Amino acid sequence: MKQLDLGKEKIGKLLMAFSVPCIISLVVNALYNIIDQIFIGWGVDYLGNGATNIIFPITVICLAISLMFGDGTSAYLSLKLGEKKKKEAERGVGNGIIAAVILSIILGIIILIFLPNLITLFGGTDSLRQYAMDYGYIIAIGIPFMMIGTTLNSIIRADGSPKYAMTSMIIGAVLNIILDPISIFVFDMGIKGAALATIISQMVTFLINVLYLKKFKSIEITKDSFKVSFKLIKNVAMLGISSFITQMAIVIVITAQNTLYNIYGASSRFGTEIPITVHGIVMKVNMILISIIIGISAGSQPIVGYNYGAKKYDRVKQALKYVLVLSTMVSVVSFILFQTIPEKLISIFGSGDELYNEFACLTFRIFLMLTLCNGIQISSGIFFQAVGKPTKSAFLTLSRQILFYIPAAIILSKFYGIMGVLYAGPVADGLAFLIAVTLLVLQVKKFNKTENKNEKKIENLKAETPNQKDGLIITINREYGSGGRYVGKLLAEKLGIKLYDKDLIMMVSNESGLSASYIEEKEQSITDKLLSNFNSQYYNNLTNDDNLFIAETNAIKEIAKKGSCVIVGRCADYILKEQENVFKIFLYSDEEGKVKRAVNYYGLEEKNALKEINKINKARENHYNHYTGQMWKDLDNYDFSINVDKFGIEETVKTIEKMVIERSNVGVAK
């Protein structure tokens, strides 16, 4: 994959290279969830399957936490390697693993103690309770192996070994298929046998992944890597928090759904157990097809993201077209299967009485009536993630389940009882589809409009940098409206050294392959990192924001090698923290002064100026805190901070100049 040129290679070839491994991993993971139910359906009965659906939210909670640390550690590893900070990457991986180990043991103990209460919370009935207890207690014992194995799987993929990660998952899934019939039928262990087969398979996957700790390609894991740092654990967790939220959304939906089936199922001819059992099975069948769609879409992320950043909109639209066509084809096949042979699909999971089969057919045909729309809706969410629109991506990712389905199910069930829960499915699918199509059409129109504009060519300023070997680097972090950019300009002129501010953009463009205008746009935009990473659990790939930061890091380090200069913003103080002769400055100003400058020099309207200033400063703070793990406004991070309005621009420059010359260990050209 690394040899493929994302900007020139045929889109079809790129999509094949990136999507196929992703599809395989996701489908294997989906199969992992339904294999037990197939054999339980034949070896126990449908009540056994109902019990696994009651335990399912518990395993999803554990999965959410393991993905938070797995995806978070993966992102941290990739970022630190991009910054050439190998030791920090090693410590991040070690702390991510330690956090997963500790929390997995704690969660396993909590589940063992409070399992009866959890079964009640997630909709367990009297008929399902004993099955759920038998299954749940054994699954709880295997929780640490499942969670640590999942965390390691994400990290292994980020280390550049997706085949190894995929192989460990496949071995676990195949072993589960082999052990299920042996434990259920040969040893006559029933639902306990299914649970035992699951945790043995998880243990094997865990062991295979643990063996990889000595095989890392990009880092070397040592005892020092596992020295606990709560600050580091927090940073890793925040990078993976979006994965946690997405998985927890599934728990919320299942809990609401089972509660409604409990309330309205009791008064229907189907009872409570049949709807809970059937709905869980139907959703897991549907998840196989959704996994294919997610795999196609997530595989397109690096292709779309790179070409969008490079402003090759024709290739972005071509990739989007491929994804939408392929995803729609999968949706059409799903629709045909669900509408024509639902009884055959449900029969895979064992036999049931007439009411059981009837409700299964109703669920496939009514609840998944608009499954035709899923391809476009799911693909759109991942597409907007790739082009750096995290708010739209997060909205589309959650809209179907949280925003539309739960409210629709609650409202419709009051009028139509248990059938209302089924009718809520197509209502949610339809609304989510309309929003996705609207946002896609608007985005494509924007591409077409932008393509017609002529971009100005920016000269390559890299060669203009003075070649002084041992220079003084002055970094300036500043509040918006404090005059920091002008202070930097005057300071550079007085000291006779190079200023890097706007000029740095072209260097970053050369480093990253992203267009200069795109970089300038992204630097000025307000990005919520939680939202921009929202789909990270589907595909371990850096966002364009992350790639931009890595490119800026490399460019700033190259600049620092060339000699004395002033660098404005871009976390330069943190990036160069290990280098000698770096003087770190933070500039701030009074509210009145910031507003005055913003109105006079930046063209803001006076009535909205303060609100916009605070908004931009918050974005700068979030960006700095996210990538450095330090607080932007913590003055202990800087060598010198000054209120520009107290001294004025000229006096501020003179004060900094004097202090820099007195305290620096090198001479500065005058």
Sequence and secondary structure as in RCSB ss.txt:
>XXXX:A:sequence
MKQLDLGKEKIGKLLMAFSVPCIISLVVNALYNIIDQIFIGWGVDYLGNGATNIIFPITVICLAISLMFGDGTSA
YLSLKLGEKKKKEAERGVGNGIIAAVILSIILGIIILIFLPNLITLFGGTDSLRQYAMDYGYIIAIGIPFMMIGT
TLNSIIRADGSPKYAMTSMIIGAVLNIILDPISIFVFDMGIKGAALATIISQMVTFLINVLYLKKFKSIEITKDS
FKVSFKLIKNVAMLGISSFITQMAIVIVITAQNTLYNIYGASSRFGTEIPITVHGIVMKVNMILISIIIGISAGS
QPIVGYNYGAKKYDRVKQALKYVLVLSTMVSVVSFILFQTIPEKLISIFGSGDELYNEFACLTFRIFLMLTLCNG
IQISSGIFFQAVGKPTKSAFLTLSRQILFYIPAAIILSKFYGIMGVLYAGPVADGLAFLIAVTLLVLQVKKFNKT
ENKNEKKIENLKAETPNQKDGLIITINREYGSGGRYVGKLLAEKLGIKLYDKDLIMMVSNESGLSASYIEEKEQS
ITDKLLSNFNSQYYNNLTNDDNLFIAETNAIKEIAKKGSCVIVGRCADYILKEQENVFKIFLYSDEEGKVKRAVN
YYGLEEKNALKEINKINKARENHYNHYTGQMWKDLDNYDFSINVDKFGIEETVKTIEKMVIERSNVGVAK
>XXXX:A:secstr
 TTS TTTS HHHHHHHHHHHHHHHHHHHHHHHHHHHHHHHHHS HHHHHHHHHHHHHHHHHHHHHHHHHHHHHH
HHHHHHHTT HHHHHHHHHHHHHHHHHHHHHHHHHHHHHHHHHHHHTT  HHHHHHHHHHHHHHHHTHHHHHHHH
HHHHHHHHTT HHHHHHHHHHHHHHHHHHHHIIIIIS  HHHHHHHHHHHHHHHHHHHHHHGGG  SS    GGG
G   HHHHHHHHHHTHHHHHHHHHHHHHHHHHHHHHHHHHTTSTTTTHHHHHHHHHHHHHHHHHHHHHHHHHHHT
HHHHHHHHHTT HHHHHHHHHHHHHHHHHHHHHHHHHHHH HHHHHHTT    HHHHHHHHHIIIIITTTGGGHH
HHHHHHHHHHHTT HHHHHHHHHIIIIIIIHHHHHHHHHHHTHHHHHHHHHHHHHHHHHHHHHHHHHHHHHHHHH
HTS        GGGS   SS  EEEEEE TTS HHHHHHHHHHHHT EEESTHHHHHHHHHH   HHHHHHHHHS
   HHHHTTTTTT     HHHHHHHHHHHHHHHHHHH  EEEESTTHHHHTTTSSSEEEEEEE  HHHHHHHHHH
HS   HHHHHHHHHHHHHHHHHHHHHHHSS TT GGGSSEEEEHHHH HHHHHHHHHHHHHHH SS    
